[in-house]
């Protein structure tokens, strides 16, 4: 069964260069997976100008979950790595967040 966007919870804390975010996919206390995502300030400005890091990470997980199960998502990564696995990611995420 595909995961829904509301099955993803994201919290971010500011760092010197951007944000360190934790994404929880699934219901906490259940079989949820946890992922640490680093978001550089330049990446946020490039992919989602004016948006919060939490929104970019949440939408990025929605993108990933449309393509793979949550168990296949890396547990720790820098956000741009998604584009190495899915070439359409940068353009698609910009389109989604430009709404």
C-alpha positions in Angstrom: 0.0 0.0 0.0 1.5 3.4 -0.9 2.3 5.8 1.8 0.4 9.1 2.0 2.0 12.5 2.5 0.4 12.8 5.9 2.3 9.6 6.9 5.5 11.7 6.8 6.4 13.9 9.8 9.4 16.3 9.4 11.2 18.4 12.0 14.2 20.5 11.2 16.8 22.3 13.3 19.0 25.1 12.0 22.7 24.4 11.6 25.6 26.7 10.5 25.1 25.8 6.8 21.4 25.0 6.7 19.2 22.5 8.5 19.4 19.0 9.9 16.0 17.4 9.5 14.4 14.2 10.8 11.7 12.6 8.7 9.6 9.9 10.3 7.7 7.8 7.7 4.8 5.8 9.1 3.1 5.9 12.5 5.4 6.7 15.4 5.6 3.8 17.8 4.7 1.4 15.0 7.0 0.3 12.3 8.0 3.8 11.2 11.3 4.5 9.6 13.5 7.5 10.6 15.7 9.4 8.2 18.2 12.2 8.8 18.3 14.7 5.9 20.7 17.6 5.6 19.5 20.6 3.7 22.0 23.3 2.6 20.8 26.9 2.4 21.7 27.1 -1.2 19.8 23.9 -2.0 16.7 25.2 -0.3 16.9 28.5 -2.3 17.5 26.6 -5.5 14.7 24.0 -5.2 12.1 25.9 -3.1 12.8 29.7 -2.9 11.0 31.2 0.0 9.8 27.8 1.4 10.7 26.3 4.8 13.1 23.4 4.9 10.4 21.2 6.5 8.1 21.7 3.4 11.0 20.8 1.0 11.9 17.7 2.9 8.2 16.6 3.2 7.6 17.1 -0.5 10.9 15.3 -1.3 9.7 12.3 0.8 6.3 12.3 -1.0 8.3 12.2 -4.3 10.4 9.3 -3.1 7.5 7.3 -1.7 5.8 7.5 -5.1 8.8 5.6 -6.5 10.1 3.3 -3.8 9.1 1.8 -0.4 10.1 3.7 2.7 12.5 0.8 3.7 14.5 1.6 0.5 15.1 5.2 1.4 18.5 6.0 2.8 18.5 6.5 6.6 20.9 9.5 6.4 21.6 11.7 3.3 22.0 15.2 1.9 19.0 16.2 0.0 20.6 16.6 -3.5 21.5 12.9 -3.5 17.9 12.2 -4.6 18.8 13.7 -8.0 21.5 11.0 -8.5 18.9 8.3 -8.2 16.0 10.1 -9.9 17.1 12.6 -12.6 13.7 14.2 -12.7 13.8 15.1 -9.0 15.0 18.8 -9.2 12.6 19.8 -11.9 9.7 17.9 -10.4 10.2 19.3 -6.9 10.5 22.8 -8.2 7.2 22.3 -10.1 5.5 20.9 -7.0 6.6 23.7 -4.7 5.9 26.5 -7.2 2.2 26.0 -6.8 
